[in-house]
Amino acid sequence: MSEHEQDDQCTQGSRNGGPDTSFLDFELHAVMFDEAESIVREAYRELLKDAAKRHLEQHWGDRITALANLAVDQAMADADANLAIQALIEARNQARRGLEDRVQGIIRGKSDDPTETPDPPADPPADPQS
């Protein structure tokens, strides 16, 4: 009898008044052992990694620290430069938005210069009947 047929029989048994055994995993021991093997491999890799770290630390500790510090210093300098450039770009974008408003004001006849008075409205045409 195949595993699928066995599962069908177990499920049908519960419909026919028998006990519901659909929760049973007849291969649970294999699943548990596979998981244990996976954990053993992972633990072994971690031990190898720890041993390699200790060995590198013993032989190159100061050089590794110096290289790490240099890399961090360079990354921080790059980040600072990027932030400064970003601030300049944002300031320029703000100025350009202000320029657009000024252009619109000029087009609408509003002066950009606060000391300059706008043109007075034109006198209405004289009424010929007066």
N, CA, C and O atoms as a DFTB+ gen file, in Angstrom:
520 C
 N C O
     1  1       0.853      -1.164       0.000
     2  2       0.000       0.000       0.000
     3  2       0.906       1.235       0.000
     4  3       1.857       1.317       0.777
     5  1       0.600       2.189      -0.876
     6  2       1.427       3.394      -0.955
     7  2       1.105       4.319       0.207
     8  3       0.081       4.176       0.877
     9  1       2.009       5.275       0.430
    10  2       1.808       6.252       1.512
    11  2       0.533       7.054       1.271
    12  3      -0.209       7.353       2.207
    13  1       0.282       7.403      -0.004
    14  2      -0.911       8.179      -0.347
    15  2      -2.175       7.379      -0.050
    16  3      -3.143       7.915       0.489
    17  1      -2.162       6.090      -0.403
    18  2      -3.319       5.244      -0.120
    19  2      -3.518       5.092       1.378
    20  3      -4.651       5.042       1.858
    21  1      -2.420       5.019       2.115
    22  2      -2.501       4.905       3.567
    23  2      -3.121       6.174       4.157
    24  3      -3.979       6.094       5.036
    25  1      -2.684       7.353       3.672
    26  2      -3.259       8.616       4.140
    27  2      -4.748       8.668       3.836
    28  3      -5.539       9.110       4.670
    29  1      -5.138       8.212       2.625
    30  2      -6.558       8.214       2.259
    31  2      -7.350       7.302       3.185
    32  3      -8.456       7.646       3.602
    33  1      -6.782       6.127       3.511
    34  2      -7.468       5.195       4.398
    35  2      -7.649       5.800       5.788
    36  3      -8.705       5.647       6.401
    37  1      -6.621       6.488       6.284
    38  2      -6.700       7.088       7.615
    39  2      -7.770       8.155       7.646
    40  3      -8.552       8.230       8.595
    41  1      -7.812       8.986       6.609
    42  2      -8.794      10.062       6.559
    43  2     -10.189       9.478       6.397
    44  3     -11.134       9.947       7.033
    45  1     -10.332       8.444       5.540
    46  2     -11.638       7.831       5.344
    47  2     -12.107       7.138       6.608
    48  3     -13.303       7.094       6.894
    49  1     -11.172       6.602       7.358
    50  2     -11.529       5.929       8.600
    51  2     -12.222       6.886       9.542
    52  3     -13.158       6.499      10.241
    53  1     -11.774       8.141       9.570
    54  2     -12.414       9.090      10.470
    55  2     -13.812       9.430       9.986
    56  3     -14.682       9.758      10.792
    57  1     -14.041       9.357       8.669
    58  2     -15.379       9.638       8.142
    59  2     -16.301       8.434       8.367
    60  3     -17.519       8.586       8.454
    61  1     -15.707       7.236       8.461
    62  2     -16.505       6.028       8.626
    63  2     -16.658       5.654      10.100
    64  3     -17.060       4.537      10.424
    65  1     -16.341       6.580      10.976
    66  2     -16.526       6.308      12.386
    67  2     -15.265       5.868      13.083
    68  3     -15.272       5.741      14.307
    69  1     -14.171       5.626      12.363
    70  2     -12.917       5.211      12.975
    71  2     -12.155       6.424      13.497
    72  3     -12.592       7.557      13.294
    73  1     -11.041       6.211      14.155
    74  2     -10.269       7.320      14.708
    75  2      -9.628       8.150      13.579
    76  3      -9.235       7.614      12.542
    77  1      -9.536       9.460      13.807
    78  2      -8.897      10.364      12.837
    79  2      -7.393      10.305      13.067
    80  3      -6.895      10.761      14.097
    81  1      -6.684       9.749      12.115
    82  2      -5.229       9.621      12.242
    83  2      -4.493      10.472      11.213
    84  3      -3.311      10.247      10.953
    85  1      -5.183      11.448      10.626
    86  2      -4.556      12.256       9.581
    87  2      -3.394      13.089      10.111
    88  3      -2.549      13.535       9.335
    89  1      -3.341      13.304      11.434
    90  2      -2.272      14.098      12.026
    91  2      -0.963      13.312      12.139
    92  3       0.098      13.899      12.352
    93  1      -1.039      11.989      11.997
    94  2       0.143      11.161      12.170
    95  2       1.113      11.348      11.016
    96  3       0.707      11.406       9.855
    97  1       2.392      11.443      11.340
    98  2       3.448      11.514      10.335
    99  2       4.291      10.265      10.527
   100  3       5.097      10.191      11.455
   101  1       4.107       9.287       9.655
   102  2       4.780       8.014       9.804
   103  2       6.273       8.105       9.506
   104  3       7.011       7.146       9.733
   105  1       6.721       9.247       9.001
   106  2       8.131       9.450       8.675
   107  2       8.741      10.517       9.580
   108  3       9.774      11.088       9.229
   109  1       8.143      10.801      10.719
   110  2       8.620      11.869      11.603
   111  2      10.053      11.619      12.056
   112  3      10.836      12.564      12.156
   113  1      10.409      10.384      12.327
   114  2      11.771      10.091      12.760
   115  2      12.784      10.509      11.696
   116  3      13.865      10.992      12.035
   117  1      12.455      10.333      10.413
   118  2      13.362      10.724       9.329
   119  2      13.476      12.246       9.253
   120  3      14.567      12.778       9.047
   121  1      12.358      12.943       9.419
   122  2      12.372      14.410       9.404
   123  2      13.228      14.931      10.556
   124  3      14.025      15.853      10.378
   125  1      13.058      14.335      11.738
   126  2      13.823      14.774      12.912
   127  2      15.315      14.517      12.720
   128  3      16.136      15.353      13.095
   129  1      15.675      13.375      12.142
   130  2      17.084      13.064      11.932
   131  2      17.701      13.993      10.885
   132  3      18.836      14.441      11.048
   133  1      16.962      14.284       9.815
   134  2      17.453      15.214       8.797
   135  2      17.718      16.591       9.407
   136  3      18.720      17.233       9.092
   137  1      16.834      17.031      10.262
   138  2      17.017      18.333      10.920
   139  2      18.248      18.308      11.822
   140  3      19.018      19.268      11.858
   141  1      18.430      17.211      12.548
   142  2      19.603      17.082      13.414
   143  2      20.889      17.126      12.592
   144  3      21.852      17.783      12.986
   145  1      20.911      16.435      11.459
   146  2      22.091      16.482      10.589
   147  2      22.363      17.893      10.092
   148  3      23.516      18.321      10.032
   149  1      21.331      18.604       9.742
   150  2      21.473      19.982       9.265
   151  2      22.072      20.869      10.351
   152  3      22.938      21.698      10.072
   153  1      21.618      20.696      11.577
   154  2      22.132      21.494      12.700
   155  2      23.599      21.148      12.969
   156  3      24.401      22.031      13.276
   157  1      23.949      19.858      12.854
   158  2      25.337      19.437      13.068
   159  2      26.240      20.116      12.034
   160  3      27.309      20.618      12.383
   161  1      25.823      20.135      10.779
   162  2      26.621      20.790       9.728
   163  2      26.787      22.278      10.023
   164  3      27.879      22.833       9.899
   165  1      25.698      22.905      10.411
   166  2      25.733      24.341      10.733
   167  2      26.663      24.617      11.916
   168  3      27.450      25.563      11.880
   169  1      26.574      23.801      12.953
   170  2      27.428      23.969      14.136
   171  2      28.893      23.759      13.765
   172  3      29.765      24.485      14.242
   173  1      29.163      22.779      12.925
   174  2      30.529      22.514      12.492
   175  2      31.097      23.711      11.731
   176  3      32.241      24.109      11.952
   177  1      30.288      24.283      10.831
   178  2      30.731      25.473      10.089
   179  2      31.017      26.631      11.042
   180  3      31.992      27.361      10.861
   181  1      30.164      26.799      12.061
   182  2      30.382      27.871      13.042
   183  2      31.693      27.651      13.802
   184  3      32.443      28.599      14.037
   185  1      31.968      26.399      14.184
   186  2      33.231      26.096      14.881
   187  2      34.438      26.378      13.994
   188  3      35.435      26.938      14.451
   189  1      34.346      25.990      12.727
   190  2      35.434      26.284      11.786
   191  2      35.635      27.798      11.653
   192  3      36.764      28.289      11.638
   193  1      34.541      28.508      11.560
   194  2      34.606      29.972      11.427
   195  2      35.247      30.587      12.675
   196  3      36.100      31.468      12.566
   197  1      34.838      30.126      13.850
   198  2      35.425      30.640      15.098
   199  2      36.923      30.346      15.171
   200  3      37.706      31.200      15.588
   201  1      37.318      29.145      14.768
   202  2      38.741      28.777      14.793
   203  2      39.530      29.653      13.818
   204  3      40.630      30.107      14.134
   205  1      38.966      29.885      12.643
   206  2      39.638      30.736      11.660
   207  2      39.777      32.162      12.191
   208  3      40.813      32.798      12.000
   209  1      38.734      32.664      12.858
   210  2      38.800      34.010      13.443
   211  2      39.913      34.102      14.481
   212  3      40.687      35.060      14.495
   213  1      39.983      33.082      15.360
   214  2      41.026      33.088      16.400
   215  2      42.418      33.083      15.777
   216  3      43.307      33.816      16.209
   217  1      42.591      32.254      14.767
   218  2      43.900      32.147      14.120
   219  2      44.278      33.464      13.422
   220  3      45.408      33.937      13.544
   221  1      43.340      34.035      12.706
   222  2      43.601      35.330      12.055
   223  2      43.913      36.409      13.090
   224  3      44.812      37.227      12.893
   225  1      43.176      36.405      14.176
   226  2      43.392      37.394      15.244
   227  2      44.797      37.267      15.820
   228  3      45.470      38.270      16.056
   229  1      45.238      36.027      16.045
   230  2      46.573      35.797      16.612
   231  2      47.677      36.293      15.678
   232  3      48.661      36.881      16.127
   233  1      47.510      36.055      14.390
   234  2      48.587      36.366      13.445
   235  2      48.495      37.761      12.827
   236  3      49.520      38.383      12.548
   237  1      47.299      38.247      12.617
   238  2      47.138      39.515      11.903
   239  2      46.248      40.496      12.649
   240  3      45.765      41.450      12.040
   241  1      46.016      40.308      13.907
   242  2      45.064      41.119      14.669
   243  2      45.223      42.613      14.471
   244  3      44.257      43.299      14.136
   245  1      46.448      43.136      14.675
   246  2      46.659      44.582      14.549
   247  2      46.428      45.069      13.125
   248  3      45.854      46.139      12.921
   249  1      46.864      44.302      12.150
   250  2      46.689      44.698      10.753
   251  2      45.212      44.665      10.360
   252  3      44.728      45.553       9.658
   253  1      44.504      43.634      10.817
   254  2      43.070      43.531      10.517
   255  2      42.332      44.711      11.126
   256  3      41.471      45.306      10.478
   257  1      42.664      45.057      12.377
   258  2      42.029      46.204      13.032
   259  2      42.328      47.490      12.278
   260  3      41.437      48.313      12.070
   261  1      43.594      47.669      11.864
   262  2      43.974      48.877      11.120
   263  2      43.221      48.958       9.790
   264  3      42.752      50.030       9.409
   265  1      43.103      47.832       9.085
   266  2      42.358      47.822       7.816
   267  2      40.883      48.133       8.035
   268  3      40.274      48.882       7.271
   269  1      40.324      47.554       9.076
   270  2      38.906      47.813       9.379
   271  2      38.690      49.283       9.704
   272  3      37.726      49.890       9.236
   273  1      39.592      49.863      10.512
   274  2      39.476      51.284      10.856
   275  2      39.586      52.159       9.613
   276  3      38.835      53.123       9.461
   277  1      40.525      51.824       8.719
   278  2      40.685      52.581       7.488
   279  2      39.420      52.507       6.634
   280  3      38.965      53.521       6.103
   281  1      38.861      51.323       6.505
   282  2      37.643      51.153       5.710
   283  2      36.483      51.951       6.305
   284  3      35.719      52.581       5.573
   285  1      36.352      51.923       7.634
   286  2      35.281      52.681       8.289
   287  2      35.501      54.177       8.095
   288  3      34.554      54.903       7.794
   289  1      36.742      54.652       8.264
   290  2      37.040      56.079       8.073
   291  2      36.693      56.523       6.657
   292  3      36.127      57.599       6.466
   293  1      37.029      55.697       5.659
   294  2      36.725      56.048       4.269
   295  2      35.221      56.060       4.018
   296  3      34.711      56.946       3.332
   297  1      34.521      55.092       4.564
   298  2      33.064      55.045       4.391
   299  2      32.405      56.259       5.039
   300  3      31.453      56.816       4.491
   301  1      32.906      56.671       6.203
   302  2      32.345      57.840       6.888
   303  2      32.657      59.119       6.098
   304  3      31.806      60.003       5.999
   305  1      33.859      59.222       5.539
   306  2      34.206      60.393       4.733
   307  2      33.320      60.463       3.493
   308  3      32.864      61.542       3.114
   309  1      33.076      59.327       2.866
   310  2      32.177      59.284       1.707
   311  2      30.759      59.699       2.092
   312  3      30.105      60.448       1.368
   313  1      30.294      59.208       3.232
   314  2      28.948      59.565       3.689
   315  2      28.852      61.059       3.972
   316  3      27.871      61.699       3.595
   317  1      29.865      61.621       4.635
   318  2      29.868      63.066       4.910
   319  2      29.854      63.867       3.614
   320  3      29.125      64.853       3.504
   321  1      30.658      63.450       2.625
   322  2      30.687      64.144       1.338
   323  2      29.331      64.055       0.644
   324  3      28.846      65.038       0.083
   325  1      28.724      62.870       0.688
   326  2      27.405      62.703       0.079
   327  2      26.362      63.595       0.740
   328  3      25.541      64.206       0.055
   329  1      26.389      63.672       2.056
   330  2      25.425      64.517       2.768
   331  2      25.635      65.988       2.428
   332  3      24.663      66.724       2.263
   333  1      26.894      66.431       2.321
   334  2      27.178      67.820       1.965
   335  2      26.686      68.122       0.550
   336  3      26.085      69.169       0.310
   337  1      26.940      67.207      -0.383
   338  2      26.477      67.393      -1.759
   339  2      24.957      67.418      -1.803
   340  3      24.366      68.236      -2.509
   341  1      24.336      66.543      -1.067
   342  2      22.873      66.483      -1.018
   343  2      22.309      67.805      -0.490
   344  3      21.302      68.296      -0.999
   345  1      22.956      68.381       0.531
   346  2      22.500      69.658       1.079
   347  2      22.644      70.773       0.041
   348  3      21.760      71.621      -0.076
   349  1      23.745      70.782      -0.713
   350  2      23.928      71.785      -1.770
   351  2      22.859      71.651      -2.854
   352  3      22.304      72.649      -3.314
   353  1      22.582      70.431      -3.250
   354  2      21.562      70.199      -4.273
   355  2      20.200      70.664      -3.777
   356  3      19.458      71.310      -4.517
   357  1      19.868      70.345      -2.546
   358  2      18.573      70.758      -1.985
   359  2      18.479      72.279      -1.917
   360  3      17.435      72.848      -2.236
   361  1      19.565      72.946      -1.502
   362  2      19.560      74.410      -1.448
   363  2      19.379      74.993      -2.845
   364  3      18.648      75.967      -3.027
   365  1      20.038      74.403      -3.817
   366  2      19.902      74.901      -5.199
   367  2      18.491      74.659      -5.711
   368  3      17.930      75.518      -6.391
   369  1      17.912      73.516      -5.400
   370  2      16.533      73.242      -5.810
   371  2      15.567      74.239      -5.178
   372  3      14.630      74.699      -5.831
   373  1      15.790      74.568      -3.922
   374  2      14.948      75.572      -3.255
   375  2      15.070      76.918      -3.968
   376  3      14.065      77.589      -4.200
   377  1      16.296      77.315      -4.315
   378  2      16.514      78.583      -5.013
   379  2      15.829      78.578      -6.377
   380  3      15.265      79.588      -6.797
   381  1      15.881      77.444      -7.064
   382  2      15.231      77.361      -8.386
   383  2      13.721      77.454      -8.248
   384  3      13.065      78.057      -9.097
   385  1      13.159      76.877      -7.205
   386  2      11.711      77.007      -6.983
   387  2      11.357      78.464      -6.739
   388  3      10.327      78.938      -7.219
   389  1      12.203      79.187      -5.994
   390  2      11.988      80.616      -5.763
   391  2      12.083      81.393      -7.064
   392  3      11.323      82.337      -7.278
   393  1      13.011      81.005      -7.939
   394  2      13.179      81.659      -9.234
   395  2      11.926      81.488     -10.074
   396  3      11.475      82.427     -10.729
   397  1      11.368      80.293     -10.053
   398  2      10.149      80.037     -10.824
   399  2       9.010      80.939     -10.348
   400  3       8.257      81.477     -11.160
   401  1       8.888      81.101      -9.021
   402  2       7.861      81.999      -8.487
   403  2       8.104      83.433      -8.950
   404  3       7.161      84.145      -9.295
   405  1       9.360      83.851      -8.957
   406  2       9.695      85.212      -9.391
   407  2       9.363      85.405     -10.869
   408  3       8.837      86.447     -11.258
   409  1       9.672      84.396     -11.695
   410  2       9.353      84.482     -13.122
   411  2       7.852      84.596     -13.310
   412  3       7.388      85.409     -14.108
   413  1       7.094      83.797     -12.590
   414  2       5.636      83.860     -12.691
   415  2       5.124      85.232     -12.270
   416  3       4.203      85.772     -12.883
   417  1       5.722      85.793     -11.223
   418  2       5.323      87.130     -10.778
   419  2       5.597      88.177     -11.833
   420  3       4.770      89.064     -12.047
   421  1       6.733      88.100     -12.496
   422  2       7.075      89.064     -13.561
   423  2       6.091      88.919     -14.713
   424  3       5.609      89.914     -15.253
   425  1       5.796      87.688     -15.084
   426  2       4.862      87.460     -16.191
   427  2       3.486      88.005     -15.861
   428  3       2.799      88.516     -16.745
   429  1       3.078      87.909     -14.632
   430  2       1.758      88.402     -14.213
   431  2       1.758      89.911     -13.984
   432  3       0.724      90.499     -13.665
   433  1       2.914      90.527     -14.146
   434  2       2.986      91.969     -14.000
   435  2       3.314      92.419     -12.593
   436  3       3.241      93.610     -12.292
   437  1       3.667      91.503     -11.741
   438  2       4.065      91.867     -10.388
   439  2       5.563      92.022     -10.379
   440  3       6.289      91.166     -10.885
   441  1       6.033      93.121      -9.802
   442  2       7.461      93.401      -9.805
   443  2       8.180      92.496      -8.827
   444  3       7.655      92.126      -7.777
   445  1       9.389      92.155      -9.205
   446  2      10.259      91.372      -8.336
   447  2      10.994      92.299      -7.376
   448  3      11.451      91.866      -6.318
   449  1      11.111      93.585      -7.745
   450  2      11.840      94.575      -6.960
   451  2      10.859      95.304      -6.052
   452  3       9.952      95.968      -6.554
   453  1      11.008      95.203      -4.726
   454  2      10.042      95.835      -3.822
   455  2      10.078      97.363      -3.880
   456  3       9.112      98.013      -3.481
   457  1      11.170      97.945      -4.369
   458  2      11.229      99.408      -4.444
   459  2      10.528      99.928      -5.678
   460  3      10.190     101.109      -5.753
   461  1      10.307      99.068      -6.637
   462  2       9.647      99.482      -7.876
   463  2       8.147      99.386      -7.693
   464  3       7.634      98.366      -7.232
   465  1       7.444     100.445      -8.053
   466  2       5.989     100.424      -7.924
   467  2       5.404      99.872      -9.207
   468  3       5.914     100.141     -10.295
   469  1       4.350      99.113      -9.086
   470  2       3.750      98.545     -10.291
   471  2       3.117      99.655     -11.134
   472  3       2.777     100.721     -10.621
   473  1       2.967      99.393     -12.415
   474  2       2.331     100.364     -13.299
   475  2       0.925     100.646     -12.789
   476  3       0.197      99.725     -12.418
   477  1       0.531     101.964     -12.771
   478  2      -0.860     102.267     -12.346
   479  2      -1.820     101.737     -13.377
   480  3      -1.474     101.589     -14.548
   481  1      -3.025     101.453     -12.941
   482  2      -4.005     100.966     -13.905
   483  2      -4.299     102.070     -14.943
   484  3      -4.277     103.257     -14.619
   485  1      -4.559     101.680     -16.126
   486  2      -4.847     102.650     -17.193
   487  2      -6.138     103.412     -16.872
   488  3      -7.082     102.851     -16.316
   489  1      -6.159     104.716     -17.237
   490  2      -7.383     105.500     -17.017
   491  2      -8.460     104.947     -17.925
   492  3      -8.201     104.570     -19.068
   493  1      -9.658     104.905     -17.405
   494  2     -10.739     104.429     -18.268
   495  2     -10.954     105.423     -19.416
   496  3     -10.730     106.620     -19.239
   497  1     -11.365     104.966     -20.534
   498  2     -11.591     105.899     -21.646
   499  2     -12.658     106.930     -21.273
   500  3     -13.618     106.637     -20.560
   501  1     -12.459     108.121     -21.773
   502  2     -13.410     109.201     -21.459
   503  2     -14.755     108.875     -22.069
   504  3     -14.847     108.345     -23.176
   505  1     -15.794     109.202     -21.323
   506  2     -17.149     108.946     -21.786
   507  2     -17.518     110.059     -22.784
   508  3     -17.548     111.226     -22.391
   509  1     -17.790     109.751     -24.020
   510  2     -18.083     110.803     -25.006
   511  2     -19.348     111.576     -24.685
   512  3     -19.533     112.660     -25.238
   513  1     -20.198     111.102     -23.856
   514  2     -21.457     111.790     -23.551
   515  2     -21.291     112.840     -22.465
   516  3     -22.226     113.617     -22.272
   517  1     -20.205     112.929     -21.754
   518  2     -20.106     113.916     -20.703
   519  2     -19.620     115.224     -21.171
   520  3     -19.489     116.154     -20.376
